[in-house]
Structures are given as structure tokens and as C-alpha cells.
Amino acid sequence: MSASSDTLGDFLTTLRNGSKAERATVTGQWSRIREGVARILKDSGYIKGYRRAEKDGLPVLEVELKYVAGAPAITGIERISTPGRRVYAGNSDIPKVIGGMGVTIVTTSKGILTDVDCRRQKVSGELLAKVW
């Protein structure tokens, strides 16, 4: 059994599967990029919250999923850049998700930002994922 080289993709899959299974919380390994994605999801209203904890001496990220009238707040989550295919975009080329109803998560020199923040601050970067 080999470990996945796409740890962010694994984290997004954990979120997707947890919300489809209507779990209250999901747990994944902690990393700065995962915490940044969780912060964006919380600020955008897709999750209730997150916290850094320890499990067996290793840092983990516990994410509290959000449901609206019994339906998951995250209806779709999709990885854009992968380890084998990096996708970069200028601030004016960052795609809008469902006409602005969703959010594109971008890693930039100023940290992990949403597509709206990238356009406002005029920064470009690597497109990590889109959520709706």
C-alpha cells in the first residue's frame, strides 16, 4: 500500500465523503495548507468550524461540518491543481464557480485566498480547488 502524494486531494475527499455521510465532524492530518483551506471554508460559510488537535502525538485538523435544513452546506468540492498537473491563473483569469455562487480557493504569495480576494488584491496564484 502506497501513501498518496496528493494530501490536499485526500483532505477534500474526506470533507466530501463526510458531508455525504452526514457526519458531524471529520478529521485529517494537519498542515498549513489544509488549515488555510478550512479557514476559507469557514469564512465562506461551508463549515461550522475547525480546530487543530493532537492524536497519537501527531497534529490533526478536526472539521465540524455544516448542514442547512438537513442538507450538507458543501454540495460539491473539486480539486483543480494536482501534483501531476499544476494550474495557475492571473487575477483576471481566475474562474468564477457557478457564476459567483461558489468559491475558488487559490494559493498565492499572500497566503490562501478566495477568487474574490485575489481579484480585489490583484494577486494571482495556483488554483487549488472549487467549492459550491
Secondary structure, DSSP 8 states (H G I E B T S, - for coil): ----S-HHHHHHHHHHHHHHTT-SEEEEE--HHHHHHHHHHHHTTSEEEEEEEEETTEEEEEEEE-EETTEES-S-EEE--BTTB--EE-TTT---SGGGTSEEEEEETTEEEEHHHHHHHT--EEEEEEE-
